[in-house]
Amino acid sequence: MDVMIAYDHSRNARITLEVIKEMFAAAHPNLTLISVIEEVGSTTAGADEMFKEQFADQKAGAESAAAELSAAGFPTQVLMAEGDARKMILRATDERKPDLLVMARHSHKPDGNFITRRLDALVEEFDHMTFGSVSAFLARRAQCPLLIIPTGAE
C-alpha cells in the first residue's frame, strides 16, 4: 500500500504523523511526504533569499519527519515541490497514484485580539470563496481516496 501525506511541518501536519503511525501500525505502508513551498510573489533579491530560507526550513522539517517515520518502521520518502499547494499535490497524486492521500484539516483558529480575529476570519472567508481550501480542492479532483485528519485545533 502506498500512502501520500501532504506535509508542511505545521502543528497540524505533525499531529497527522502521529495519527498515521497509530492507524497504519500493523500495515506499515510505503509513505511519501509531499511538501510544497509556495512561490514568493516578488522578483527582488530579498524574496529569493526568503524563498531559499523557507525551502530549507520546510525541507529539513519534512526530512526530520521522514526519519521519524522510518525509525518507526515505515518506508518513507520525501517529495519537495514548488508552486500552488493544491495543484502540486494533485499533480503528485496523478503521477504517483497513491492508494490514499492524507492531510490535516487546516486550522482556521486565529491568534491575537478581537480585531485580528475578525480580520483573519474575513480573509479566510474570502480565500475560501475565491479559491477553496486545499482539502476541498483535492476532494473534488484527486483520483485517489482522501483522508482529512481533524486536529482538534477548532
N, C-alpha and C positions, 0 to 999 in steps of 0.2 A: 504494500500500500504506500502511495506517495501523498504526502500532505504538504501543502504550501502554506506558510504563515506570513501574513503581512506584518512586518516588524519595524517599528520606528524608535525603539529604545525608550518609549514613554512609560509612564507608570502602568497604563492600561495594557500595553504590549507585554510588559514583564508579568503582569497578572495572567495574561493569556498563556505564557510559557508554563506557569505553574498548573494551569488547567490542562494543558496538553500533556504534561508529564503524568498527571493523575489519570486522565481519560484514556490515554494510549499506553499505559504502563505495561500491559501484557502483550500488546501487538508490536511495539517498537517499530513504527513505520519509518520510511525514509522521509526526512524533513528537509524542506527548503525554506530558509528565511529570505523573504524578499523585502529589501529595504530601499525605499525610494527617496531621493533627495530632489526637492522641487527646485527648478531653476530660479535664480535670482533675477528679478525684473529690471536689471540695470547692467550697463556695459562698462561701468567705472572699474578702475583697478581695485578700489575698496570692496566692491561687490564680488570681484573674483576671489579676493582673499577670504571674505566672509563665506563664500561658497566652499572653498577648499577646506576651511576650518570646520564647517558644518558637515561636509562629506567625511572628513577624517574622524570626527566625533561619532557620527552615526555608524560608520563602517566599524570602528572599534567596538561600539556597543553591540552591533549585530554579531561580530566575531566572538565577543565575550559570551553572548547568549548561545551561539552555536557550540562553543567549547563546553558550556554548562550542560547543554542537551546531549552532546557526545559523551560526556562523563557519566550521564545518567543512562547511557546505553542506546541512544537514538542516533543512527547515522544522519549527520546533518551537514548541509552545505549552505553557503551564503550567496545570494544573488543581489548585486547592487544595481540600481537603475537611476537614471536622471530624467526628470520631467514631471508631468502631471501624474500624481499617485494613482488616480483612477485608471488612466489609460495604460500606464506602465504595468500595473498589477494585472489588468485584463490581458494585455499582450503576453505577459509571462504565463498566465494560465492557458492562453491559446497555444503557445509554443511548447510548454512543458507538460500540459494535460495532466495535472494532479488529480487524484481521486477526490480530494477535498481541499477547499481553501478556507483558512481560519483567520479571523481577525477580531480585534477587540472593538467593542462599541465605543464610539467617540464620546468623551465626556463633554457635556455642554455646561457643566457647573463652573461658573466663573469665580475667580478670586477677586477680592477688592471690595470697595464700598458700594453703596446703593447705586450711584451714578455709573460706576464702572460696570456693575452687573446689568443695568438697563441697556447701556451701550453695547455690551457684549451680546446680550440677547437679540438686539436689533440686527447686529452684524451677522450672527448665526442664522437668524430667520431669513435675511436677505440672501446669504450664501446658499441656504437650503432651497429657497425658491428659484434661484437662478442656476445653480449648478447641481444641487443634490449632494448628499453625503457620499463618501467613498463606498460605504457598505450598500447604500441604496443603489448607486450606480452599478456596482458589481452584482447585486442581487438580480438586477434586470438583464445583465449582459453576459455574465460568466457562464461558460458551458460545463461547469462542474458544480457540485453542491457547495454551498457557502454556509459556514458555521460562524455566527457572530456571538462572541463571548460577552455577557454582561459583566461589568467590572465593579458594580456597587458604588460607582462614582456619582450617581444621580442623587 
